[in-house]
Amino acid sequence: MLSSAEIQRIADELYEAERDKTAIPPLTEKNPALTVADAYAIQLANVNRVVEMGHIISGKKIGLTSVAIQKQIGVDEPDYGHLFAAMDCEHGIVDTSKLIQPKIEAELAFVLASDLSGGNVSADDVRAATDYIVGAFEIVDSRVADWKITLADTVADNASSGRYILGKLRLGVDDADLPTTTMCLYQNGSPVAEGTGAAVLGDPFISVAWLANKLWAYGVPLKKGEVILSGAFSAAPAAKKGDVFRAEFSSFGNIEAKFV
């Protein structure tokens, strides 16, 4: 375990990297003793910092839920990060000047009608607590150079959160079968990835339940009104200025992201 001073020092490095749009070497190379528990403490230090600056938490994201993403990054378990209102690209326009090395993931987002807490949350509990579900893009970004990350690196870096885009078609929990929902991702008109909801821990409802229980270990509930990004359907292609991505979902319509 790192000392509180070491945790704050690493949090400062990550904050400055995001502020200056300059990637830094892998945290675990510089700090071999860094554990995942340390990494969540680092994440929370920066979350508290930006909340004190006036930013509003809008939800949470679950990362590394698909085998494809886990293989791409080289990890073997999910993680989570915080979303802020300023990350919401509500018109589908992503400003690349504010990011370092973005990638894009297509997934489903849950908006909660009630809190989820208690540490023993099931998929059925998630169904009962969900207001609606939409297709979504998460634009992930790493402050660690060249995406050379371990689980601890990405956790400390707010689970590599960047931006998100929510689709317009809102469905209730009984309006679609999530594991069999399909997604095709296009980059500048060409197909680059595809997947189904089953890639997300078998069922996105299970993924959100995992998050609720993981957070409750830290005494943190998922709150009414929060956006929960449940995890990617496929591996995440890199995105650059000029790219246009479109995700076509079998049940949740289409969603587009333009990188400018």
Backbone torsions as a table, in degrees:
resi	resn	phi	psi	omega
1	MET	NA	137.0	177.9
2	LEU	-82.8	157.1	176.6
3	SER	-74.1	163.4	178.6
4	SER	-61.3	-34.4	178.9
5	ALA	-67.4	-39.6	178.1
6	GLU	-67.6	-40.0	177.8
7	ILE	-61.4	-44.3	179.7
8	GLN	-66.2	-37.6	179.2
9	ARG	-61.9	-44.7	179.9
10	ILE	-68.3	-39.5	176.2
11	ALA	-58.8	-41.6	178.2
12	ASP	-62.2	-41.2	-179.9
13	GLU	-62.0	-43.5	-179.9
14	LEU	-68.3	-42.1	178.5
15	TYR	-59.9	-45.6	-179.2
16	GLU	-67.4	-34.6	177.5
17	ALA	-63.7	-43.6	178.1
18	GLU	-67.4	-42.9	-179.8
19	ARG	-61.4	-42.2	-175.1
20	ASP	-91.7	-3.9	-178.3
21	LYS	56.0	44.9	-180.0
22	THR	-130.4	119.1	-178.4
23	ALA	-71.7	151.8	-178.8
24	ILE	-119.7	162.7	178.8
25	PRO	-62.9	158.6	178.9
26	PRO	-52.4	133.6	-178.1
27	LEU	-62.6	-37.1	-176.1
28	THR	-73.8	-18.7	173.9
29	GLU	-74.5	-40.7	-179.6
30	LYS	-79.6	-24.6	-175.2
31	ASN	-133.1	76.6	-174.5
32	PRO	-59.6	-22.3	-178.8
33	ALA	-83.8	-0.6	-177.0
34	LEU	-64.3	121.5	177.8
35	THR	-102.4	169.3	176.7
36	VAL	-64.5	-36.7	176.7
37	ALA	-62.6	-42.3	174.5
38	ASP	-58.8	-42.5	-176.1
39	ALA	-62.4	-41.4	176.8
40	TYR	-65.1	-34.1	176.4
41	ALA	-65.7	-38.5	177.2
42	ILE	-65.1	-46.0	177.4
43	GLN	-55.5	-48.0	-176.6
44	LEU	-65.6	-33.7	177.5
45	ALA	-60.0	-41.4	179.3
46	ASN	-77.0	-32.3	174.0
47	VAL	-60.6	-47.4	179.2
48	ASN	-62.2	-37.3	179.9
49	ARG	-61.0	-49.3	-175.1
50	VAL	-75.7	-27.8	173.1
51	VAL	-64.0	-41.6	177.4
52	GLU	-63.7	-25.7	177.8
53	MET	-80.3	-7.1	176.7
54	GLY	110.6	-0.7	178.5
55	HIS	-74.7	149.8	-174.8
56	ILE	-110.3	127.1	174.6
57	ILE	-70.6	124.6	-178.9
58	SER	-105.8	-11.2	179.9
59	GLY	166.8	-158.5	-179.2
60	LYS	-136.7	159.1	174.2
61	LYS	-127.6	144.0	175.4
62	ILE	-105.7	127.3	179.9
63	GLY	-116.3	164.0	172.7
64	LEU	62.0	37.0	179.7
65	THR	-87.7	-27.1	-177.4
66	SER	-93.9	148.0	177.1
67	VAL	-60.1	-37.1	-179.5
68	ALA	-61.2	-45.3	179.8
69	ILE	-68.7	-41.1	179.6
70	GLN	-60.5	-41.8	178.0
71	LYS	-66.8	-38.4	-179.2
72	GLN	-62.5	-39.6	-176.4
73	ILE	-92.2	-25.1	-179.5
74	GLY	87.8	37.8	178.3
75	VAL	-127.6	173.6	-174.9
76	ASP	-135.5	20.4	175.5
77	GLU	-154.4	158.2	178.8
78	PRO	-70.9	170.7	171.5
79	ASP	-144.8	-179.6	177.5
80	TYR	-142.8	159.1	175.9
81	GLY	-145.0	175.4	-179.4
82	HIS	-100.5	144.3	173.3
83	LEU	-106.5	146.7	177.4
84	PHE	-123.4	152.0	-178.1
85	ALA	-55.6	-33.9	-179.1
86	ALA	-68.0	-13.8	178.9
87	MET	-83.2	-12.3	-174.1
88	ASP	-77.5	110.1	176.2
89	CYS	-93.0	76.9	-167.9
90	GLU	-64.9	-19.9	179.5
91	HIS	-101.6	7.4	177.1
92	GLY	78.6	12.2	-179.3
93	ILE	-104.2	124.6	-177.9
94	VAL	-112.9	119.7	-178.9
95	ASP	-84.2	105.5	-176.2
96	THR	-69.4	-18.9	180.0
97	SER	-68.7	-16.1	180.0
98	LYS	-94.1	-0.4	-175.5
99	LEU	-122.3	168.1	-176.8
100	ILE	-105.9	-57.2	-176.9
101	GLN	-148.5	69.2	-171.3
102	PRO	-70.2	149.2	167.5
103	LYS	-129.3	165.1	-175.8
104	ILE	-128.6	139.1	-179.9
105	GLU	-127.2	137.5	173.8
106	ALA	-100.6	134.9	-175.7
107	GLU	-159.5	-171.3	175.4
108	LEU	-112.0	141.4	177.9
109	ALA	-113.2	135.0	176.6
110	PHE	-103.4	136.2	171.2
111	VAL	-113.6	125.8	-169.4
112	LEU	-87.4	140.1	174.7
113	ALA	-93.7	-16.5	178.6
114	SER	-153.3	164.3	-179.1
115	ASP	-67.5	153.5	170.9
116	LEU	-123.3	120.0	-176.7
117	SER	-155.5	178.3	173.2
118	GLY	106.4	-16.8	173.1
119	GLY	84.2	-0.5	179.5
120	ASN	-132.8	43.6	-174.9
121	VAL	-79.1	134.2	178.0
122	SER	-108.1	170.4	175.7
123	ALA	-59.7	-36.8	177.9
124	ASP	-65.1	-35.8	176.2
125	ASP	-63.4	-39.7	178.3
126	VAL	-63.4	-43.3	177.7
127	ARG	-57.1	-44.7	-177.7
128	ALA	-67.6	-27.7	-175.5
129	ALA	-93.8	-5.0	-174.2
130	THR	-88.9	131.3	174.2
131	ASP	-78.9	-55.4	178.2
132	TYR	-159.0	168.3	-179.0
133	ILE	-127.8	140.9	177.9
134	VAL	-135.4	157.2	167.6
135	GLY	-67.7	152.6	-175.6
136	ALA	-153.5	157.2	165.4
137	PHE	-111.3	137.1	162.9
138	GLU	-110.8	127.8	173.3
139	ILE	-97.8	105.2	179.5
140	VAL	-86.4	153.2	-179.2
141	ASP	-150.7	141.1	-179.2
142	SER	-116.3	134.9	172.9
143	ARG	-85.2	-0.2	177.5
144	VAL	-96.9	128.2	-172.3
145	ALA	-56.9	134.0	172.7
146	ASP	60.4	21.4	179.3
147	TRP	56.6	31.9	179.5
148	LYS	-85.9	74.6	-170.3
149	ILE	-118.2	145.3	164.2
150	THR	-98.4	179.2	176.8
151	LEU	-57.7	-44.1	-179.0
152	ALA	-63.5	-36.7	179.3
153	ASP	-62.3	-48.8	-176.1
154	THR	-71.6	-35.9	177.3
155	VAL	-60.5	-48.1	-179.9
156	ALA	-59.5	-33.6	-177.5
157	ASP	-88.4	36.9	179.0
158	ASN	53.3	41.9	179.3
159	ALA	55.2	33.7	177.9
160	SER	57.2	34.8	179.1
161	SER	-69.0	148.2	177.2
162	GLY	-137.9	-76.4	-179.7
163	ARG	-142.0	170.5	172.6
164	TYR	-149.6	157.0	179.1
165	ILE	-133.7	129.8	179.2
166	LEU	-103.7	138.6	175.4
167	GLY	-71.2	170.7	-175.9
168	LYS	-96.2	-22.5	-176.1
169	LEU	-84.0	110.2	-178.1
170	ARG	-97.3	124.4	178.0
171	LEU	-117.6	148.7	173.9
172	GLY	-79.4	172.3	-173.7
173	VAL	-67.0	-20.4	-179.3
174	ASP	-102.6	6.8	-175.0
175	ASP	-88.3	-10.3	-179.5
176	ALA	-155.6	149.3	173.8
177	ASP	-90.0	109.0	-170.1
178	LEU	-67.1	-42.4	-179.4
179	PRO	-61.1	-31.6	-178.5
180	THR	-94.8	-0.8	175.5
181	THR	-62.8	130.4	-179.7
182	THR	-103.1	156.4	178.2
183	MET	-141.3	132.8	171.2
184	CYS	-118.6	129.4	-177.5
185	LEU	-108.8	129.4	-179.5
186	TYR	-117.0	138.1	174.9
187	GLN	-117.0	114.7	-178.7
188	ASN	53.0	39.1	175.7
189	GLY	89.6	-9.8	-178.9
190	SER	-105.8	137.5	179.0
191	PRO	-67.0	134.0	-178.7
192	VAL	-126.6	-17.1	-179.0
193	ALA	-163.4	157.0	173.8
194	GLU	-151.2	161.5	179.5
195	GLY	-176.1	178.6	177.2
196	THR	-130.2	167.3	178.6
197	GLY	-63.0	-21.2	178.3
198	ALA	-65.0	-18.8	177.9
199	ALA	-69.3	-15.4	-174.9
200	VAL	-97.1	80.1	-177.8
201	LEU	53.9	27.6	-179.1
202	GLY	89.6	-27.6	-176.8
203	ASP	-169.7	124.4	179.7
204	PRO	-55.2	-28.6	175.8
205	PHE	-62.3	-38.4	177.6
206	ILE	-65.8	-38.0	179.4
207	SER	-62.0	-44.8	179.8
208	VAL	-67.2	-36.7	176.2
209	ALA	-63.0	-41.5	176.2
210	TRP	-56.4	-45.7	-178.7
211	LEU	-62.6	-45.7	-179.1
212	ALA	-58.4	-41.5	-178.8
213	ASN	-73.7	-37.0	177.4
214	LYS	-63.3	-45.0	-179.4
215	LEU	-66.1	-36.7	-177.1
216	TRP	-64.7	-23.8	174.8
217	ALA	-61.3	-22.3	177.1
218	TYR	-104.3	8.9	179.7
219	GLY	75.1	20.5	-175.8
220	VAL	-109.6	121.7	176.1
221	PRO	-86.9	158.5	162.5
222	LEU	-83.6	131.8	-168.0
223	LYS	-106.9	150.3	174.1
224	LYS	-49.4	132.4	178.4
225	GLY	90.1	-12.4	-179.1
226	GLU	-73.6	149.2	173.0
227	VAL	-91.8	128.0	178.3
228	ILE	-117.8	111.5	174.6
229	LEU	-82.7	117.9	-164.5
230	SER	-88.2	-12.6	177.6
231	GLY	129.3	150.0	-171.6
232	ALA	-74.6	145.2	175.6
233	PHE	-79.3	-19.1	-174.4
234	SER	-154.6	176.1	173.5
235	ALA	-63.0	159.1	-171.3
236	ALA	-104.7	113.8	175.3
237	PRO	-74.2	152.5	175.8
238	ALA	-69.2	148.8	179.8
239	ALA	-124.6	146.0	-179.6
240	LYS	-141.2	167.3	179.0
241	LYS	-54.7	132.1	-179.3
242	GLY	98.5	-15.6	179.9
243	ASP	-73.8	145.2	170.4
244	VAL	-125.2	122.5	178.3
245	PHE	-110.8	142.8	174.9
246	ARG	-134.4	128.2	174.2
247	ALA	-106.9	129.2	177.9
248	GLU	-111.4	112.7	179.1
249	PHE	-97.9	145.4	-179.6
250	SER	-67.8	-29.0	-176.5
251	SER	-120.3	-15.1	-170.4
252	PHE	-115.8	18.9	177.3
253	GLY	73.4	-162.7	-177.8
254	ASN	-112.4	154.8	177.0
255	ILE	-141.2	142.6	-174.3
256	GLU	-127.0	146.7	176.6
257	ALA	-132.7	128.6	176.8
258	LYS	-113.6	126.2	-179.1
259	PHE	-99.5	118.8	-173.9
260	VAL	-121.1	NA	NA
